[in-house]
Amino acid sequence: SILATALSGLVFPGIGQFSNRQFLKGAVLVLVVVLLFLFMYVKASTIFAEDMASLQGMSLEEISGWVSSISHRIPGSVRMAFWAIFGVWVFGIVDAYLVGKRLDREREAGSERGYNG
């Protein structure tokens, strides 16, 4: 169903495309998101690796200050990767819904003509 396909896209980008039997499109979406997540992880871990060791001796107040400073230290490339993931995710959901809707109409039209599709 269309709803199930769109909801499966909420779980992870590309899953809705697999549900619609668009395997190549689904694989590309999954690959893009996984690569962007890896990029973000590597960038963030290199930025904050040094900080993690120094957190051990900090008070709660100092840790609170450190947490509030994080957003100012995230590079633009990580922010762009985040928004790219968001865009791919939204595209995947909308595309899965629209393609699922088209496929349902085609199935209905085929069954009205007496075909078992």
C-alpha positions as CSV (number, residue, x, y, z in Angstrom):
1,S,0.0,0.0,0.0
2,I,1.0,3.6,-0.5
3,L,1.0,4.4,3.2
4,A,3.2,1.4,4.1
5,T,5.7,2.4,1.4
6,A,5.9,6.0,2.6
7,L,6.2,4.9,6.2
8,S,9.0,2.5,5.3
9,G,10.8,5.5,3.9
10,L,10.7,7.1,7.3
11,V,12.7,4.2,8.8
12,F,15.6,4.8,6.5
13,P,16.0,6.5,3.1
14,G,15.7,4.0,0.2
15,I,13.6,1.5,2.0
16,G,10.4,2.8,0.4
17,Q,12.1,2.5,-3.0
18,F,12.9,-1.2,-2.3
19,S,9.2,-1.6,-1.3
20,N,8.3,-0.2,-4.8
21,R,10.7,-2.6,-6.4
22,Q,13.0,0.3,-7.5
23,F,16.1,-1.5,-6.3
24,L,18.8,0.7,-7.9
25,K,17.2,3.9,-6.7
26,G,16.8,2.5,-3.2
27,A,20.5,1.3,-3.2
28,V,21.7,4.7,-4.3
29,L,19.7,6.5,-1.6
30,V,21.0,4.1,1.1
31,L,24.6,4.4,-0.1
32,V,24.4,8.2,-0.2
33,V,23.0,8.5,3.3
34,V,25.5,5.9,4.7
35,L,28.5,7.8,3.1
36,L,27.2,11.1,4.5
37,F,26.8,9.6,8.0
38,L,30.3,8.2,7.8
39,F,31.7,11.5,6.7
40,M,29.9,13.3,9.6
41,Y,31.1,10.7,12.1
42,V,34.8,10.9,11.0
43,K,34.7,14.7,11.0
44,A,33.0,14.9,14.4
45,S,35.2,12.3,16.0
46,T,38.4,14.0,14.9
47,I,37.1,17.4,16.2
48,F,36.0,16.1,19.6
49,A,38.6,13.3,20.3
50,E,40.9,15.6,22.1
51,D,38.0,17.1,24.2
52,M,36.8,13.7,25.4
53,A,40.0,13.0,27.3
54,S,39.8,16.4,29.1
55,L,36.1,15.8,30.1
56,Q,37.1,13.4,32.8
57,G,38.3,16.0,35.3
58,M,35.6,18.6,34.6
59,S,32.8,19.6,36.8
60,L,29.2,19.6,35.7
61,E,29.3,23.3,35.1
62,E,32.4,23.0,32.9
63,I,30.8,20.1,31.0
64,S,27.7,22.2,30.4
65,G,29.8,25.0,29.0
66,W,31.6,22.5,26.7
67,V,28.3,21.2,25.4
68,S,27.0,24.6,24.7
69,S,30.2,25.4,22.7
70,I,29.9,22.4,20.5
71,S,27.5,23.9,18.0
72,H,29.9,26.8,17.3
73,R,32.7,24.3,16.6
74,I,30.9,22.1,14.1
75,P,32.4,22.8,10.6
76,G,30.2,23.9,7.7
77,S,30.9,20.7,5.9
78,V,29.3,18.6,8.7
79,R,26.2,20.9,8.7
80,M,26.0,20.6,4.9
81,A,26.2,16.8,5.2
82,F,23.4,16.9,7.8
83,W,21.1,18.9,5.5
84,A,22.0,16.7,2.6
85,I,20.9,13.7,4.6
86,F,17.7,15.5,5.5
87,G,17.1,16.3,1.9
88,V,17.7,12.8,0.7
89,W,15.4,11.5,3.4
90,V,12.6,13.8,2.4
91,F,13.1,13.0,-1.3
92,G,13.0,9.3,-0.5
93,I,9.7,9.6,1.4
94,V,8.0,11.8,-1.2
95,D,9.3,9.7,-4.1
96,A,8.2,6.4,-2.5
97,Y,4.8,7.8,-1.9
98,L,4.3,9.2,-5.4
99,V,5.7,6.1,-7.2
100,G,3.6,3.9,-4.9
101,K,0.5,5.9,-5.8
102,R,1.3,5.6,-9.5
103,L,1.9,1.8,-9.1
104,D,-1.4,1.4,-7.3
105,R,-3.3,3.3,-10.1
106,E,-1.6,1.1,-12.7
107,R,-2.6,-2.1,-10.8
108,E,-6.2,-0.8,-10.4
109,A,-6.3,0.0,-14.1
110,G,-5.0,-3.4,-15.0
111,S,-7.5,-5.2,-12.8
112,E,-10.3,-3.2,-14.3
113,R,-9.3,-4.5,-17.8
114,G,-9.3,-8.0,-16.4
115,Y,-5.6,-8.4,-15.9
116,N,-4.1,-9.9,-12.8
117,G,-1.3,-7.5,-12.1
